[in-house]
Amino acid sequence: MFQWLFTLVRWIWIGFLNLITLGLLGFVITQTLGYFAIDGVDPNLAFLGIFAFRYTRVIIHSIAYFCYRPAPVQAKPRYTARDVTVVVPTVTPDSRDFIETIAGICRNEPHTITVVTVGPQREAEAARNLALLRHQYPQVNIRITQVQEANKRVQIAHAAADIETPITFLVDASVFWGPSFLTSALAAFEDATVYLVGTNKRVQVSTRDNLSRLVPFGFIFNFFGSTYLGRHNFEIRATNTVDGGLFAVSGRTMGIRSDFLRDAAVMKGFREEKVSSFLGRFVPKVFNKPLLPDDDNYLTRQVVKAGKKVKIQYTEDARVEIAAQFTYPRYFSQCFRWARSTFRSNCALLITERSVYGTQGWSVYAVYINGMVNFALFCDATLIYLLSRSDYSQSWPLLLLWIMVSKMIKLIPYFILNPRDLVFFPVYVLFAYMHSFIKLIALFTFYSAEWSGRDLAAVQGTTTLPPPLTPRCS
């Protein structure tokens, strides 16, 4: 009886969100776009259209952020760390971050850690650098293997075939877990319909970062990266609360049911995904290229397509820390890659796969469409112009104040932890407007299939073995 009632309420809620989405889209098309295309449209309504489209999501997401509830840790959980395999694809087994990543995972004592690197030399490096951890954690099966291609998809697929545990976590080689990470993250899998789990993230703060504040240019890109993750934390927590949707579970750390990951059709698509299968029919040389990035977007879409749930486990224990690797000029390459991923993945969801309309009506508007049309510079300029043409043109100071407040909302958790960084907020706003041009270029170069920000071709070459590294702490 209660299950039937819950299902009814859920579908009523989904229908309500779909109506809001259709209403907002219809209003902005007929009024805001109509103002520039058709004479006689009231500028007051045109302003209201774009204002409502841009800021309804901000208001709803702010409420949803505080309504969020994580999955509780059970006294007798269905899954423990011994039910987990952790797959770590890497091309840098000689780095200190890699060793610290594996050390943090070992402290959670999963059943298996599978390290997949590139080439026999890096396999040997990994074995040498993990020898001490193997000795310290004999209860953890640390497997080291290699492939011949520097391709994260190939590395993950190689490891997936040998996974024997019911749950798998995919982890980047510069991500640091706390000692209770798995206890908290696994709680989300108590719901049998949850197939994919993501967590909150934070850039690691070090003494070097604190000192670099004295030379802002060196620090500012790490600040941009930190606020980027802060915005994403806000968005995934909020949208996952509203209707279960989100743009993607970050590949930095994601938990997935092993049976789903090993599924032949899922793995085939994962290995062979192209830039655009649809456009590849017409221009195969451009759009049929194998896609290197977007591995996390692909897995997220496949879980949604299968009608399964995605859960964000946003807790202190489940939080992961990211190595401070946001530097100039690499950060710009990362921005281009992330923006291209948005256009590719969101178009696939909305046009090719079309699996979200019936269950994630709110996210269709607030995540997938908004992610592609949210050019901050152009949207804010249009708002100011339309206000100047309306009956309320004298209210422009209030509009400017609202625009600044709306840009601050998602960063409040970050600035609470880092109040001294408030002095960089004006620079953050300027970069947000500059990012509109990055996003515009990314739109017209979405066909780029490379992992921009890293020279993977150079990884294919040979290397000289360095001295073995040891973890800072155990």
C-alpha positions as CSV (number, residue, x, y, z in Angstrom):
1,M,0.0,0.0,0.0
2,F,2.7,2.5,1.0
3,Q,4.9,1.5,-1.9
4,W,2.0,2.2,-4.3
5,L,1.3,5.6,-2.6
6,F,5.0,6.5,-2.8
7,T,5.1,5.7,-6.5
8,L,2.0,7.8,-7.1
9,V,3.5,10.8,-5.2
10,R,6.7,10.4,-7.1
11,W,5.0,10.5,-10.5
12,I,2.9,13.5,-9.5
13,W,6.1,15.3,-8.5
14,I,7.8,14.4,-11.8
15,G,4.8,15.7,-13.7
16,F,4.8,18.9,-11.8
17,L,8.5,19.4,-12.5
18,N,7.9,18.7,-16.2
19,L,5.2,21.4,-16.3
20,I,7.5,23.9,-14.7
21,T,10.2,23.1,-17.3
22,L,7.8,23.4,-20.2
23,G,6.4,26.7,-18.8
24,L,9.8,28.2,-18.4
25,L,11.0,27.1,-21.9
26,G,7.8,28.3,-23.5
27,F,7.9,31.7,-21.7
28,V,11.5,32.5,-22.6
29,I,10.9,31.4,-26.3
30,T,7.8,33.4,-26.8
31,Q,8.8,36.5,-24.8
32,T,12.5,36.9,-24.5
33,L,13.5,35.5,-27.9
34,G,10.3,37.0,-29.4
35,Y,11.4,40.4,-28.3
36,F,14.4,40.3,-30.6
37,A,12.6,38.6,-33.4
38,I,9.1,40.1,-33.4
39,D,8.0,43.7,-33.0
40,G,5.5,44.5,-30.3
41,V,6.7,42.2,-27.6
42,D,6.6,43.8,-24.1
43,P,10.2,44.4,-22.9
44,N,8.9,43.8,-19.3
45,L,7.9,40.3,-20.2
46,A,11.0,39.8,-22.2
47,F,13.1,40.7,-19.2
48,L,11.0,38.5,-16.9
49,G,11.4,35.6,-19.3
50,I,15.2,35.4,-19.2
51,F,15.3,36.3,-15.5
52,A,12.9,33.5,-14.6
53,F,14.8,31.0,-16.9
54,R,18.1,32.0,-15.4
55,Y,17.3,32.3,-11.7
56,T,14.4,29.9,-11.0
57,R,17.0,27.1,-10.9
58,V,19.2,29.1,-8.5
59,I,16.3,29.5,-6.0
60,I,15.1,25.9,-6.3
61,H,18.6,24.5,-6.0
62,S,19.4,26.7,-3.0
63,I,16.4,25.2,-1.2
64,A,17.2,21.6,-2.4
65,Y,20.8,21.9,-1.2
66,F,19.6,22.2,2.4
67,C,16.9,19.6,1.9
68,Y,19.5,17.0,0.9
69,R,19.9,13.9,3.0
70,P,22.7,11.3,2.5
71,A,22.1,7.6,2.7
72,P,22.5,6.6,6.4
73,V,25.2,4.1,7.4
74,Q,23.5,0.9,8.6
75,A,24.5,-1.0,11.8
76,K,24.6,-4.2,9.7
77,P,25.4,-3.0,6.2
78,R,24.8,-5.2,3.1
79,Y,28.2,-4.3,1.7
80,T,31.5,-3.7,3.5
81,A,35.0,-2.8,2.2
82,R,35.6,-6.5,1.6
83,D,33.0,-6.3,-1.2
84,V,34.9,-3.7,-3.1
85,T,37.4,-3.6,-5.9
86,V,39.1,-0.3,-6.5
87,V,40.4,0.4,-10.1
88,V,43.1,3.0,-10.4
89,P,44.1,3.8,-14.0
90,T,47.3,5.8,-14.1
91,V,50.1,7.0,-16.4
92,T,52.2,8.4,-13.5
93,P,53.1,5.6,-11.2
94,D,56.3,7.4,-10.3
95,S,54.4,10.4,-8.7
96,R,54.0,11.1,-5.0
97,D,50.3,11.7,-5.6
98,F,49.9,8.2,-6.9
99,I,51.5,6.6,-3.9
100,E,49.4,8.7,-1.5
101,T,46.2,7.8,-3.5
102,I,46.9,4.0,-3.0
103,A,47.9,4.5,0.6
104,G,44.6,6.3,1.3
105,I,42.7,3.4,-0.4
106,C,44.6,0.8,1.5
107,R,43.6,2.4,4.8
108,N,40.0,1.6,3.8
109,E,41.0,-2.1,3.4
110,P,39.1,-3.0,0.2
111,H,39.2,-6.6,-1.1
112,T,41.3,-5.6,-4.2
113,I,43.1,-2.6,-5.6
114,T,43.8,-3.0,-9.4
115,V,46.3,-0.5,-10.7
116,V,46.3,-0.3,-14.5
117,T,49.2,1.6,-16.1
118,V,50.8,1.8,-19.5
119,G,53.6,-0.3,-20.7
120,P,55.9,-2.8,-18.9
121,Q,58.2,0.0,-17.6
122,R,55.5,1.8,-15.8
123,E,54.1,-1.5,-14.5
124,A,57.6,-2.2,-13.0
125,E,57.6,1.4,-11.5
126,A,54.2,0.8,-9.9
127,A,55.4,-2.5,-8.4
128,R,58.5,-1.0,-7.0
129,N,56.7,2.0,-5.5
130,L,53.9,-0.1,-4.0
131,A,56.1,-2.7,-2.5
132,L,56.0,-1.1,1.0
133,L,52.2,-0.8,0.9
134,R,51.9,-4.4,-0.1
135,H,53.9,-5.3,2.9
136,Q,51.9,-3.0,5.3
137,Y,48.5,-4.2,4.0
138,P,48.7,-7.9,3.3
139,Q,44.9,-8.2,3.7
140,V,44.5,-6.0,0.5
141,N,45.1,-7.7,-2.8
142,I,47.1,-5.1,-4.8
143,R,47.2,-6.1,-8.4
144,I,49.3,-4.3,-11.0
145,T,48.7,-4.7,-14.7
146,Q,49.3,-2.8,-17.8
147,V,48.0,-2.0,-21.3
148,Q,49.8,-0.7,-24.3
149,E,47.7,2.4,-24.9
150,A,47.5,5.5,-22.8
151,N,43.7,5.6,-22.7
152,K,41.7,5.7,-19.5
153,R,38.8,3.8,-21.2
154,V,41.0,1.0,-22.3
155,Q,42.6,0.8,-18.9
156,I,39.3,0.6,-17.1
157,A,37.9,-2.0,-19.5
158,H,41.1,-4.1,-19.1
159,A,40.5,-4.2,-15.3
160,A,36.7,-4.7,-15.5
161,A,37.1,-8.2,-16.9
162,D,38.7,-9.5,-13.8
163,I,36.6,-7.9,-11.1
164,E,35.1,-10.4,-8.7
165,T,33.4,-8.2,-6.1
166,P,29.9,-6.8,-6.3
167,I,31.0,-3.1,-6.0
168,T,33.7,-1.3,-8.0
169,F,35.2,2.1,-7.4
170,L,37.0,3.9,-10.2
171,V,39.5,6.3,-8.8
172,D,42.0,8.8,-10.4
173,A,45.6,8.6,-9.3
174,S,45.6,12.0,-7.6
175,V,42.6,11.6,-5.3
176,F,42.9,11.0,-1.6
177,W,40.4,9.1,0.6
178,G,39.8,9.4,4.3
179,P,39.9,6.3,6.4
180,S,36.1,6.0,6.6
181,F,35.4,6.7,3.0
182,L,34.1,3.3,2.0
183,T,32.0,3.0,5.1
184,S,30.1,6.1,4.2
185,A,30.0,5.7,0.4
186,L,28.8,2.1,0.4
187,A,25.7,3.2,2.4
188,A,24.2,4.5,-0.8
189,F,24.2,1.0,-2.3
190,E,21.9,-0.3,0.4
191,D,19.2,0.9,-2.0
192,A,19.1,-2.0,-4.6
193,T,18.0,0.5,-7.3
194,V,21.1,2.6,-6.9
195,Y,23.7,1.6,-9.4
196,L,26.1,4.6,-9.4
197,V,27.4,6.7,-6.5
198,G,29.3,9.9,-6.4
199,T,30.7,12.0,-3.6
200,N,31.7,15.5,-2.7
201,K,35.2,16.8,-3.6
202,R,37.6,19.4,-2.3
203,V,41.0,20.6,-3.6
204,Q,43.7,19.7,-1.1
205,V,45.2,22.7,0.7
206,S,48.9,22.7,1.5
207,T,51.4,25.0,3.0
208,R,52.7,25.7,-0.5
209,D,49.2,27.0,-1.5
210,N,49.0,29.2,1.6
211,L,52.4,30.7,0.8
212,S,51.5,31.2,-2.9
213,R,48.7,33.5,-1.9
214,L,51.5,36.1,-1.6
215,V,52.1,35.6,-5.4
216,P,48.4,35.6,-6.6
217,F,49.1,34.6,-10.2
218,G,50.5,31.2,-9.0
219,F,47.6,30.6,-6.6
220,I,44.7,32.0,-8.7
221,F,44.4,28.9,-11.0
222,N,44.2,26.6,-8.0
223,F,41.5,29.0,-6.7
224,F,39.6,28.7,-10.0
225,G,39.9,24.9,-9.8
226,S,38.7,24.9,-6.2
227,T,35.7,27.0,-6.9
228,Y,34.9,24.9,-10.0
229,L,34.7,21.8,-7.8
230,G,32.7,23.9,-5.2
231,R,30.1,24.8,-7.8
232,H,29.8,21.2,-8.9
233,N,29.4,20.0,-5.3
234,F,26.5,22.5,-4.9
235,E,24.9,21.5,-8.2
236,I,25.1,17.7,-7.9
237,R,23.8,17.8,-4.3
238,A,20.9,20.0,-5.3
239,T,19.8,18.4,-8.5
240,N,20.2,14.9,-7.1
241,T,17.8,15.9,-4.4
242,V,15.2,17.4,-6.7
243,D,14.7,14.5,-9.2
244,G,17.8,12.3,-9.0
245,G,19.5,14.0,-12.0
246,L,22.9,15.4,-12.4
247,F,25.3,16.3,-15.2
248,A,27.7,13.4,-14.4
249,V,29.3,11.5,-11.5
250,S,32.9,12.6,-11.5
251,G,35.4,10.1,-12.6
252,R,37.8,11.3,-9.9
253,T,35.9,8.8,-7.6
254,M,32.8,6.9,-8.6
255,G,31.2,3.7,-7.2
256,I,29.4,1.4,-9.6
257,R,27.8,-2.0,-9.4
258,S,30.3,-4.4,-10.9
259,D,27.7,-6.4,-12.9
260,F,26.7,-3.3,-14.7
261,L,30.2,-2.2,-15.4
262,R,31.1,-5.6,-16.8
263,D,28.0,-5.8,-19.0
264,A,29.1,-6.6,-22.5
265,A,27.0,-3.9,-24.2
266,V,28.0,-1.2,-21.7
267,M,31.7,-2.1,-22.0
268,K,31.5,-2.2,-25.8
269,G,30.1,1.3,-25.9
270,F,32.5,2.5,-23.3
271,R,35.5,1.3,-25.3
272,E,34.2,2.4,-28.7
273,E,32.3,5.6,-28.1
274,K,32.7,8.2,-30.8
275,V,32.5,12.0,-30.8
276,S,29.0,11.8,-32.4
277,S,27.6,8.6,-33.9
278,F,24.8,10.6,-35.5
279,L,26.9,13.3,-37.1
280,G,29.5,10.6,-38.0
281,R,27.0,9.3,-40.6
282,F,27.6,12.5,-42.6
283,V,31.2,13.5,-41.8
284,P,32.8,10.3,-40.5
285,K,36.4,11.6,-40.6
286,V,35.5,14.3,-38.1
287,F,32.8,12.8,-35.9
288,N,33.7,9.1,-35.9
289,K,37.0,9.6,-34.0
290,P,37.3,7.5,-30.8
291,L,36.5,9.7,-27.8
292,L,39.2,9.8,-25.1
293,P,37.5,11.9,-22.4
294,D,33.9,11.8,-21.1
295,D,34.3,8.3,-19.6
296,D,32.4,9.4,-16.5
297,N,29.7,11.1,-18.6
298,Y,29.2,7.9,-20.5
299,L,28.8,5.6,-17.5
300,T,26.4,8.1,-15.9
301,R,24.2,8.2,-19.0
302,Q,24.2,4.4,-19.3
303,V,22.9,4.1,-15.7
304,V,20.2,6.7,-16.3
305,K,19.3,5.0,-19.7
306,A,18.9,1.7,-17.8
307,G,16.4,3.2,-15.5
308,K,18.6,2.9,-12.5
309,K,19.3,5.5,-9.8
310,V,22.3,7.7,-9.2
311,K,23.0,8.8,-5.7
312,I,25.3,11.5,-4.4
313,Q,26.7,10.6,-1.0
314,Y,27.6,14.1,0.3
315,T,29.1,13.5,3.7
316,E,32.3,14.5,5.6
317,D,33.5,10.9,5.5
318,A,32.7,10.4,1.8
319,R,34.5,13.6,0.8
320,V,37.6,13.1,-1.4
321,E,40.5,15.5,-1.7
322,I,42.0,16.4,-5.0
323,A,45.7,17.2,-5.5
324,A,46.3,20.8,-6.2
325,Q,47.1,20.5,-9.9
326,F,45.3,23.4,-11.4
327,T,48.0,25.4,-13.1
328,Y,48.6,27.8,-16.0
329,P,48.2,27.1,-18.9
330,R,46.9,23.6,-18.2
331,Y,43.8,24.9,-16.5
332,F,42.6,26.5,-19.7
333,S,43.0,23.2,-21.6
334,Q,40.9,21.5,-18.8
335,C,38.2,24.2,-19.2
336,F,38.0,23.5,-22.9
337,R,37.7,19.8,-22.3
338,W,35.0,20.2,-19.6
339,A,33.0,22.5,-21.8
340,R,33.2,20.2,-24.8
341,S,32.1,17.3,-22.6
342,T,29.0,19.3,-21.6
343,F,27.9,19.9,-25.2
344,R,28.6,16.3,-26.3
345,S,27.1,14.5,-23.3
346,N,24.1,16.7,-22.9
347,C,23.2,16.5,-26.6
348,A,23.5,12.7,-26.4
349,L,21.1,12.7,-23.4
350,L,18.6,15.0,-24.9
351,I,18.7,14.1,-28.6
352,T,20.2,10.7,-29.2
353,E,19.3,8.7,-26.0
354,R,16.3,10.7,-24.8
355,S,16.1,8.7,-21.6
356,V,15.6,11.6,-19.2
357,Y,12.4,13.2,-20.2
358,G,10.1,10.9,-18.3
359,T,12.1,10.8,-15.0
360,Q,14.2,13.9,-14.8
361,G,12.0,16.7,-16.1
362,W,13.6,19.3,-13.8
363,S,17.2,18.3,-14.8
364,V,16.3,18.6,-18.5
365,Y,15.9,22.3,-17.9
366,A,18.2,23.0,-14.9
367,V,21.1,20.8,-15.9
368,Y,21.2,19.6,-19.5
369,I,19.7,22.6,-21.4
370,N,21.0,25.2,-19.0
371,G,24.5,23.7,-19.1
372,M,24.6,24.4,-22.9
373,V,23.0,27.9,-23.0
374,N,24.4,29.4,-19.8
375,F,26.9,31.9,-21.2
376,A,27.2,34.2,-18.2
377,L,28.5,37.3,-20.1
378,F,25.9,37.2,-22.8
379,C,23.0,36.3,-20.4
380,D,23.8,39.1,-17.9
381,A,24.4,41.6,-20.7
382,T,21.0,40.7,-22.2
383,L,19.3,41.0,-18.7
384,I,20.8,44.5,-18.3
385,Y,19.8,45.6,-21.8
386,L,16.2,44.4,-21.4
387,L,15.9,46.0,-18.0
388,S,17.0,49.3,-19.5
389,R,14.2,49.0,-22.1
390,S,11.6,48.1,-19.5
391,D,9.5,50.3,-17.1
392,Y,11.9,49.5,-14.3
393,S,15.2,50.8,-15.8
394,Q,16.0,52.7,-12.6
395,S,16.3,49.4,-10.8
396,W,19.6,48.5,-12.4
397,P,21.6,48.7,-9.1
398,L,19.3,46.0,-7.6
399,L,19.8,43.8,-10.7
400,L,23.6,44.1,-10.4
401,L,23.4,43.3,-6.7
402,W,21.3,40.2,-7.5
403,I,23.6,39.0,-10.2
404,M,26.6,39.2,-7.8
405,V,24.7,37.5,-5.0
406,S,23.6,34.7,-7.3
407,K,27.2,34.1,-8.3
408,M,28.2,33.9,-4.6
409,I,25.6,31.4,-3.5
410,K,27.3,28.3,-4.8
411,L,30.6,29.4,-3.3
412,I,29.4,30.0,0.2
413,P,30.6,26.6,1.5
414,Y,34.0,27.2,-0.1
415,F,34.4,30.7,1.4
416,I,33.3,29.5,4.8
417,L,36.3,27.2,4.8
418,N,38.6,29.7,3.1
419,P,37.4,33.2,4.1
420,R,40.7,34.9,3.2
421,D,40.0,34.0,-0.4
422,L,37.1,36.4,-0.5
423,V,39.5,39.0,-1.9
424,F,39.7,36.9,-5.1
425,F,35.9,37.0,-5.7
426,P,36.1,40.0,-8.2
427,V,38.7,37.9,-10.2
428,Y,36.4,34.9,-10.0
429,V,33.6,37.0,-11.6
430,L,35.9,38.3,-14.3
431,F,37.0,34.8,-15.1
432,A,33.3,33.6,-15.2
433,Y,32.6,36.2,-17.9
434,M,35.8,35.2,-19.8
435,H,34.7,31.6,-19.6
436,S,31.8,32.5,-21.9
437,F,34.3,32.8,-24.7
438,I,36.0,29.6,-23.7
439,K,32.6,27.9,-23.8
440,L,31.8,29.5,-27.2
441,I,35.0,28.2,-28.7
442,A,34.3,24.8,-27.2
443,L,30.9,24.7,-28.8
444,F,32.5,25.1,-32.3
445,T,35.3,22.6,-31.5
446,F,33.2,20.0,-29.6
447,Y,34.5,17.4,-32.1
448,S,37.9,17.5,-30.5
449,A,38.4,14.0,-29.1
450,E,41.6,14.6,-27.3
451,W,42.2,14.6,-23.5
452,S,43.3,18.3,-23.5
453,G,45.5,19.2,-20.6
454,R,47.7,16.1,-20.8
455,D,50.0,14.9,-23.5
456,L,49.0,11.2,-23.7
457,A,51.0,10.6,-26.8
458,A,54.2,11.3,-24.9
459,V,53.2,8.6,-22.4
460,Q,53.6,6.0,-25.1
461,G,57.3,6.5,-25.2
462,T,59.9,4.8,-23.0
463,T,61.0,6.1,-19.6
464,T,63.9,5.6,-17.3
465,L,63.0,4.0,-13.9
466,P,63.4,6.5,-11.0
467,P,64.1,5.5,-7.4
468,P,61.1,3.9,-5.6
469,L,58.9,6.2,-3.6
470,T,57.3,5.6,-0.2
471,P,54.1,7.0,1.2
472,R,54.4,9.9,3.6
473,C,52.3,8.1,6.2
474,S,50.7,4.7,6.7
